[in-house]
Protein backbone atom coordinates (compact mmCIF):
# COMPACT_ATOMS: atom_id res chain seq x y z
CA UNK A 1 0.00 0.00 0.00
CA UNK A 2 1.25 3.45 -0.88
CA UNK A 3 0.91 6.15 1.78
CA UNK A 4 -0.89 9.41 1.15
CA UNK A 5 1.12 12.62 1.33
CA UNK A 6 0.95 13.53 4.13
CA UNK A 7 -0.23 10.20 5.57
CA UNK A 8 -2.78 9.88 8.34
CA UNK A 9 -0.93 8.73 11.48
CA UNK A 10 -2.88 5.45 11.42
CA UNK A 11 -1.64 4.73 7.92
CA UNK A 12 1.90 5.57 9.03
CA UNK A 13 1.67 3.25 12.06
CA UNK A 14 0.45 0.38 9.91
CA UNK A 15 3.05 0.72 7.17
CA UNK A 16 6.10 1.60 9.28
CA UNK A 17 5.53 -0.35 12.50
CA UNK A 18 2.87 -3.01 12.14
CA UNK A 19 3.22 -4.58 8.67
CA UNK A 20 7.02 -5.01 8.62
CA UNK A 21 7.01 -6.68 12.04
CA UNK A 22 3.72 -8.59 11.67
CA UNK A 23 2.21 -6.81 14.69
CA UNK A 24 -1.55 -7.08 15.00
CA UNK A 25 -3.85 -4.29 16.13
CA UNK A 26 -4.68 -6.22 19.30
CA UNK A 27 -0.99 -6.67 20.12
CA UNK A 28 -0.23 -2.99 19.65
CA UNK A 29 -3.35 -1.94 21.57
CA UNK A 30 -2.21 -4.08 24.49
CA UNK A 31 1.25 -2.48 24.42
CA UNK A 32 -0.35 0.98 24.30
CA UNK A 33 -2.74 0.00 27.11
CA UNK A 34 -5.79 1.09 25.11
CA UNK A 35 -8.87 -0.74 23.89
CA UNK A 36 -8.42 -2.38 20.48
CA UNK A 37 -11.38 -0.32 19.21
CA UNK A 38 -9.55 2.90 20.16
CA UNK A 39 -6.49 1.93 18.16
CA UNK A 40 -8.63 0.63 15.31
CA UNK A 41 -10.28 4.05 14.90
CA UNK A 42 -6.82 5.60 14.54
CA UNK A 43 -5.63 2.91 12.13
CA UNK A 44 -8.74 3.39 9.96
CA UNK A 45 -8.30 7.17 9.98
CA UNK A 46 -11.60 7.95 11.70
CA UNK A 47 -9.82 9.30 14.80
CA UNK A 48 -6.70 11.36 15.15
CA UNK A 49 -3.78 11.30 17.54
CA UNK A 50 -4.57 13.03 20.84
CA UNK A 51 -1.87 14.34 23.15
CA UNK A 52 -2.39 11.35 25.46
CA UNK A 53 -2.09 8.92 22.55
CA UNK A 54 1.04 10.74 21.36
CA UNK A 55 2.63 10.06 24.75
CA UNK A 56 1.59 6.39 24.61
CA UNK A 57 2.88 5.97 21.06
CA UNK A 58 6.13 7.66 22.01
CA UNK A 59 6.74 5.27 24.90
CA UNK A 60 5.77 2.22 22.86
CA UNK A 61 7.17 2.95 19.40
CA UNK A 62 10.10 5.22 20.28
CA UNK A 63 9.34 8.50 18.48
CA UNK A 64 8.84 11.75 20.37
CA UNK A 65 5.32 12.86 21.37
CA UNK A 66 5.92 16.02 19.35
CA UNK A 67 6.57 14.01 16.20
CA UNK A 68 3.25 12.17 16.57
CA UNK A 69 1.39 15.45 17.08
CA UNK A 70 3.19 17.02 14.13
CA UNK A 71 2.26 14.04 11.95
CA UNK A 72 -1.41 14.50 12.90
CA UNK A 73 -1.26 18.27 12.40
CA UNK A 74 0.46 17.84 9.06
CA UNK A 75 -2.33 15.50 7.97
CA UNK A 76 -4.91 18.00 9.25
CA UNK A 77 -3.19 20.80 7.36
CA UNK A 78 -2.59 22.96 10.42
CA UNK A 79 1.05 22.77 11.35
CA UNK A 80 1.92 23.88 14.87
CA UNK A 81 5.46 25.13 15.36
CA UNK A 82 7.83 22.66 16.98
CA UNK A 83 8.59 25.01 19.89
CA UNK A 84 4.89 25.18 20.76
CA UNK A 85 4.55 21.41 20.47
CA UNK A 86 7.47 21.03 22.85
CA UNK A 87 5.84 23.40 25.34
CA UNK A 88 2.51 21.56 25.05
CA UNK A 89 4.08 18.10 25.31
CA UNK A 90 6.04 19.15 28.40
CA UNK A 91 2.88 20.45 30.06
CA UNK A 92 0.99 17.26 29.17
CA UNK A 93 3.76 14.91 30.27
CA UNK A 94 3.95 16.68 33.64
CA UNK A 95 0.16 16.97 33.96
CA UNK A 96 0.42 20.74 34.19
CA UNK A 97 -1.89 23.51 33.02
CA UNK A 98 -0.43 25.89 30.47
CA UNK A 99 -0.67 29.64 31.04
CA UNK A 100 -0.68 31.43 27.70
CA UNK A 101 -2.03 34.50 26.02
CA UNK A 102 -2.33 32.51 22.80
CA UNK A 103 -5.38 30.45 23.79
CA UNK A 104 -6.65 30.08 20.22
CA UNK A 105 -3.34 28.54 19.12
CA UNK A 106 -2.86 26.09 22.01
CA UNK A 107 -6.56 25.24 22.17
CA UNK A 108 -6.05 23.06 19.08
CA UNK A 109 -3.99 20.55 21.09
CA UNK A 110 -6.24 17.82 22.49
CA UNK A 111 -6.00 17.23 26.22
CA UNK A 112 -4.00 20.37 26.97
CA UNK A 113 -5.54 22.35 29.82
CA UNK A 114 -5.13 26.11 29.54
CA UNK A 115 -5.38 28.79 32.23
TATA-V826712 format. One record per helix or strand of 2 or more residues. SS is the DSSP state (~ for helix, > for strand). FROM is the first residue (numbers start at 1). LEN is the number of residues. Records with the same first field share a line. If there is no record, write none. Layout:
# TATA-V826712
SS = FROM-LEN + FROM-LEN
This chain:
# TATA-V826712
~ = 9-10 + 25-8 + 36-8 + 51-11 + 65-12 + 82-12 + 103-4
